[in-house]
């Protein structure tokens, strides 16, 4: 059981200027995507789901660079000025380069229907919808972190910033304890929402069953899979060399280079297969337009070609 008590002074110093984190911080995935997926399911016509999900990882992704610059990536000025262009670039690359390729080398995972996500490149949402959705994704991340990071205004206002919780012999600050519980709960929520999205065939509703089926059956072959995963592995190896004093920053740096590796790997695999580097991999079935048909020549009875 946990024991909650006030502590006379801060549990431990901040581990990072830009995050306000201390010693224990769960990673970005999959807790922060719960509001994004929930909003898309609730109002599919209002939001760009891809942009929402990308926006929800942007503040932590920014840490990989902004930490050394002393910029707080979890405040709205920097999150908008730096995070919006980054989010838009990642959204475009995910939708048109990576999403059509990645599902072809991943398991379908039953009701989650992972292979259906290749359809994301089938249609481009309105630009203003994408911009607003990235900003909303960023905002949901920042708001969630208000409750679960040391030094944020919500724990101070509610009085649990200077509390400590002891679980099984390990002592944590109040925000850290809430963060761990929240991360587990919200990650489970995200997976449950993705299960609903797949189980109820929402992508079929939004993009059309024929487009989804083409995406699900698209394949580039074993060579493409090798190139894709090799690029990701190289990205992870390079990212691991980009060290940081705080382990969360180090993780985000590896993740950023892995994102780049997945983009490079998808382009490499698509080019090697002779396919365009962007767009859907499913073959488009386009109706053939036929011009006006000339009237058939009339064959008279006295013609040698006449057949009674």
C-alpha positions in Angstrom: 0.0 0.0 0.0 1.1 3.6 -0.5 1.6 6.1 2.3 1.0 9.8 1.6 2.6 12.4 3.7 3.9 16.0 3.5 7.6 16.4 3.0 9.6 19.3 4.4 11.3 20.1 1.1 11.3 19.1 -2.5 11.9 15.4 -3.1 14.6 15.9 -5.6 15.8 18.6 -8.0 14.5 18.8 -11.5 16.2 16.5 -13.9 15.6 18.8 -16.9 15.1 22.5 -17.2 12.6 22.2 -20.1 10.3 19.5 -18.7 10.1 20.1 -15.0 10.6 16.3 -14.5 12.4 14.7 -11.6 13.7 11.2 -11.5 10.9 9.0 -12.8 9.0 9.9 -16.0 6.9 7.5 -18.2 7.5 7.8 -21.9 5.3 9.7 -24.4 3.4 6.6 -25.8 0.6 5.7 -25.5 -1.0 7.8 -22.8 -1.0 11.1 -24.6 -2.8 9.7 -27.6 -6.0 8.9 -25.6 -7.5 12.4 -26.0 -6.5 12.4 -29.7 -8.1 9.1 -30.5 -11.2 9.9 -28.4 -11.7 13.3 -30.2 -11.5 11.6 -33.6 -13.9 8.9 -32.7 -16.4 11.4 -31.1 -16.3 14.0 -33.9 -14.6 12.4 -37.0 -15.6 15.3 -39.3 -14.1 17.9 -37.1 -10.6 16.6 -36.7 -7.6 15.3 -38.6 -6.9 12.2 -36.5 -3.3 11.8 -37.8 -2.5 15.4 -36.9 -4.1 15.0 -33.4 -1.9 12.0 -32.6 1.2 13.6 -34.0 0.5 16.8 -32.0 0.2 14.8 -28.8 3.8 13.7 -29.1 5.3 17.0 -30.2 6.1 18.6 -26.8 8.2 15.6 -25.8 9.7 15.2 -29.2 10.9 18.8 -29.0 12.8 18.0 -25.8 15.4 16.2 -27.9 16.6 19.6 -29.3 15.2 22.2 -27.0 16.7 20.8 -23.8 20.2 21.9 -24.7 18.8 25.3 -25.7 17.1 25.9 -22.4 13.7 26.2 -24.0 10.6 24.9 -22.3 8.8 22.7 -24.9 5.8 22.4 -22.6 4.7 26.0 -22.8 2.5 27.3 -25.5 4.8 30.0 -27.0 7.6 27.5 -27.8 5.1 24.7 -28.5 3.4 26.7 -31.2 6.5 28.5 -32.7 8.6 25.3 -32.9 6.1 22.6 -32.4 3.6 23.5 -35.0 6.0 23.3 -38.0 7.5 20.1 -36.6 4.0 18.6 -36.1 2.9 19.5 -39.6 6.1 18.0 -41.1 5.7 14.8 -39.2 2.0 14.6 -40.0 2.7 14.9 -43.7 5.5 12.3 -43.6 3.5 9.9 -41.5 0.4 10.1 -43.7 1.9 10.0 -47.1 5.2 8.2 -46.7 5.2 6.0 -43.6 1.6 5.0 -43.0 1.1 3.3 -46.4 4.3 1.3 -45.9 4.5 0.4 -42.2 1.3 -1.6 -42.0 2.5 -3.9 -44.8 5.4 -5.1 -42.5 3.4 -5.3 -39.3 0.9 -7.9 -38.0 -2.7 -7.1 -38.4 -3.4 -7.8 -34.7 -6.9 -9.1 -35.0 -9.6 -6.6 -34.3 -7.2 -3.7 -34.3 -6.9 -4.2 -38.1 -3.5 -2.5 -38.3 -3.2 -3.1 -42.0 -6.1 -0.8 -42.6 -4.1 2.2 -41.5 -2.4 2.2 -44.9 -5.5 4.0 -46.1 -4.4 7.3 -44.4 -2.7 8.5 -47.6 -5.9 8.0 -49.6 -7.3 11.4 -48.7 -5.8 14.7 -47.6 -7.9 16.7 -45.0 -8.3 20.4 -45.3 -5.2 22.3 -44.4 -6.9 24.3 -41.7 -8.2 21.2 -40.1 -4.7 19.7 -40.0 -3.2 22.9 -38.5 -5.9 23.1 -35.8 -5.7 19.4 -35.0 -1.9 19.6 -34.5 -2.4 22.5 -32.1 -5.1 20.7 -30.2 -2.9 17.6 -29.9 -0.1 19.8 -28.5 -2.5 21.5 -26.1 -3.9 18.2 -24.8 -0.3 17.0 -24.0 0.5 20.2 -22.1 -2.7 20.2 -20.1 -2.3 16.6 -19.1 1.3 17.3 -17.9 0.0 20.2 -15.8 -1.4 17.6 -13.4 1.5 15.1 -13.4 4.8 17.1 -13.5 6.6 18.6 -10.6 6.7 22.3 -10.6 3.6 22.8 -12.7 0.9 25.1 -11.4 -1.9 22.5 -10.8 0.0 20.4 -8.2 1.0 23.6 -6.4 -2.6 24.9 -6.5 -4.1 21.6 -5.3 -1.4 21.1 -2.7 0.1 17.8 -3.7 3.3 19.2 -5.3 5.1 18.9 -1.9 3.7 15.5 -1.0 5.4 12.2 -1.3 4.0 8.7 -1.8 5.8 5.5 -0.7 4.9 2.4 -2.7 6.6 -0.9 -1.9 9.6 0.9 -0.4 10.0 3.5 -3.2 9.2 7.1 -2.5 8.0 9.5 -5.1 6.5 12.9 -5.3 2.8 13.4 -5.6 2.9 14.4 -9.2 5.2 11.5 -10.1 2.8 9.0 -8.4 -0.1 10.5 -10.3 1.9 10.4 -13.5 2.6 6.7 -13.2 -1.0 5.9 -12.4 -2.2 8.2 -15.2 0.2 6.8 -17.7 -1.0 3.2 -17.1 -4.7 4.2 -17.2 -4.5 6.5 -20.2 -2.4 4.0 -22.2 -5.0 1.3 -21.5 -7.6 3.9 -22.6 -5.8 4.5 -25.9 -5.5 0.8 -26.7 -9.2 0.4 -25.9 -10.2 3.2 -28.2 -8.0 1.8 -31.0 -9.7 -1.6 -30.5 -13.1 0.2 -30.9 -11.8 2.0 -34.0 -10.8 -1.3 -35.6 -13.6 -3.5 -34.3 -16.3 -1.1 -35.6 -14.5 -0.6 -38.9 -14.4 3.2 -38.5 -11.7 3.6 -41.2 -14.0 1.8 -43.6 -16.7 4.4 -42.7 -14.4 7.3 -43.2 -12.5 6.3 -46.3 -14.7 3.7 -47.9 -14.5 -0.1 -47.8 -12.9 -0.4 -51.2 -10.0 2.0 -50.3 -9.4 0.2 -47.1 -9.4 -3.2 -48.8 -6.8 -1.9 -51.3 -4.6 -0.7 -48.5 -5.0 -3.9 -46.6 -3.9 -6.0 -49.6 -1.0 -3.8 -50.7 2.4 -5.5 -50.4 5.9 -4.6 -51.5 7.7 -7.9 -50.8 10.3 -9.2 -48.3 13.0 -6.9 -49.7 11.0 -3.8 -48.8 10.4 -5.0 -45.3 14.2 -5.6 -44.8 15.0 -2.1 -46.1 12.3 -0.5 -43.9 13.4 -2.2 -40.6 17.1 -1.8 -41.4 16.7 2.0 -41.7 14.8 2.0 -38.4 17.6 0.0 -36.7 20.2 2.3 -38.0 18.2 5.3 -36.8 18.0 3.7 -33.3 21.7 3.1 -33.3 22.5 6.6 -34.3 20.0 8.0 -31.8 21.6 6.0 -29.0 24.8 7.9 -29.6 23.1 11.2 -29.1 23.4 11.1 -25.3 21.9 13.3 -22.6 22.3 13.7 -18.9 18.6 13.1 -18.3 17.3 9.7 -19.5 14.0 11.0 -20.8 15.8 13.4 -23.1 18.0 10.5 -24.3 14.9 8.4 -25.1 13.2 11.2 -27.0 16.4 11.7 -29.0 16.4 8.1 -30.0 12.8 8.3 -30.9 13.3 11.4 -33.1 16.0 9.6 -35.1 13.9 6.5 -35.3 11.1 8.7 -36.8 13.6 9.9 -39.4 14.7 6.4 -40.0 11.2 5.2 -40.6 10.7 8.0 -43.2 14.0 7.1 -44.9 13.2 3.4 -44.8 9.8 3.9 -46.3 11.2 6.0 -49.1 14.0 3.5 -49.7 11.6 0.5 -49.8 9.1 2.2 -52.1 11.7 3.4 -54.6 13.3 -0.1 -54.6 9.9 -1.5 -55.5 9.4 1.0 -58.3 6.6 2.8 -56.5 6.1 6.5 -55.8 7.7 7.7 -52.6 4.4 9.2 -51.4 0.7 8.3 -51.6 -1.3 5.1 -51.2 0.2 1.7 -52.2 -3.2 0.2 -53.0 -3.9 0.1 -56.7 -6.5 2.7 -57.6 -9.4 1.4 -59.7 -10.2 4.3 -62.0 -13.2 4.1 -64.3 -12.2 4.2 -68.0 -13.9 7.0 -69.9 -15.2 5.9 -73.2 -15.9 8.4 -76.0 -18.9 8.4 -78.2 -19.5 5.2 -80.1 -20.0 5.4 -83.8 -23.1 3.8 -85.3 -22.5 0.3 -86.7 -22.3 0.1 -90.5 -25.6 -1.2 -92.0 -25.0 -4.3 -94.1 -27.6 -4.6 -96.9 -29.0 -8.0 -98.0 -27.2 -7.8 -101.4 -23.8 -7.4 -99.6 -21.6 -10.5 -99.6 -21.1 -10.0 -95.8 -24.8 -10.3 -95.0 -25.7 -13.2 -92.7 -29.4 -13.9 -92.4 
